Amino acid sequence: MTRITLDSNLRHKLPDVTQPFVVCDEAGNLLGRFIPARLEPPLSRDEIEERKQNKGKAYTTAEVLAHLEKM
């Protein structure tokens, strides 16, 4: 993955980096989307294990709806 380091001038031009945002060139063409690292919650060990065990599992619509109702 390419790494870009922002200098202080560009860093001050950015919005308060608390929400995802898009980066465009002068013509308005989309260059990319930026999601601040601090917005990504760390996974617990239980969540990691559950994801490993469910890898490749297909869920039915009913299963998805039942899961969403629990939330």
C-alpha positions as CSV (number, residue, x, y, z in Angstrom):
1,M,0.0,0.0,0.0
2,T,1.3,3.5,-0.9
3,R,1.9,5.7,2.1
4,I,1.5,9.5,1.8
5,T,2.8,11.8,4.6
6,L,1.0,15.1,5.0
7,D,3.0,18.2,5.6
8,S,1.7,20.7,8.2
9,N,0.3,23.0,5.5
10,L,-1.9,20.3,4.0
11,R,-2.8,19.0,7.4
12,H,-4.3,22.4,8.4
13,K,-6.4,22.4,5.2
14,L,-8.1,19.2,6.2
15,P,-11.4,19.3,8.1
16,D,-11.4,18.1,11.7
17,V,-10.7,14.4,10.9
18,T,-13.5,12.9,12.9
19,Q,-15.6,11.8,9.9
20,P,-14.9,10.0,6.6
21,F,-14.5,12.3,3.6
22,V,-13.6,12.3,-0.1
23,V,-10.6,13.8,-1.8
24,C,-11.1,15.4,-5.2
25,D,-8.8,17.2,-7.7
26,E,-9.3,20.7,-8.9
27,A,-11.8,19.5,-11.6
28,G,-13.9,17.7,-9.0
29,N,-12.8,14.2,-10.0
30,L,-12.9,11.8,-7.1
31,L,-9.4,10.7,-6.1
32,G,-10.3,8.6,-3.1
33,R,-12.2,8.2,0.2
34,F,-10.5,8.8,3.5
35,I,-11.7,7.0,6.7
36,P,-9.8,8.2,9.8
37,A,-8.0,5.4,11.6
38,R,-9.5,6.4,15.0
39,L,-13.0,5.7,13.7
40,E,-12.3,2.0,13.3
41,P,-13.1,0.3,16.5
42,P,-10.7,-2.5,17.4
43,L,-12.2,-6.0,17.3
44,S,-12.3,-8.1,20.5
45,R,-10.8,-11.6,20.5
46,D,-14.3,-13.1,20.5
47,E,-15.2,-11.1,17.3
48,I,-12.1,-12.2,15.6
49,E,-12.7,-15.8,16.4
50,E,-16.4,-15.5,15.3
51,R,-15.3,-14.0,12.0
52,K,-12.8,-16.8,11.4
53,Q,-15.4,-19.5,12.1
54,N,-18.1,-17.8,9.9
55,K,-15.7,-17.2,7.0
56,G,-17.5,-18.0,3.8
57,K,-20.8,-18.7,5.5
58,A,-23.9,-17.5,3.6
59,Y,-26.8,-16.1,5.6
60,T,-30.4,-16.3,4.6
61,T,-32.5,-13.1,4.6
62,A,-34.4,-14.4,7.7
63,E,-31.1,-14.9,9.5
64,V,-29.9,-11.4,8.7
65,L,-33.3,-9.9,9.8
66,A,-33.2,-11.9,13.0
67,H,-29.7,-10.7,13.8
68,L,-30.7,-7.0,13.1
69,E,-33.7,-7.3,15.4
70,K,-31.3,-8.3,18.2
71,M,-29.3,-5.1,17.8
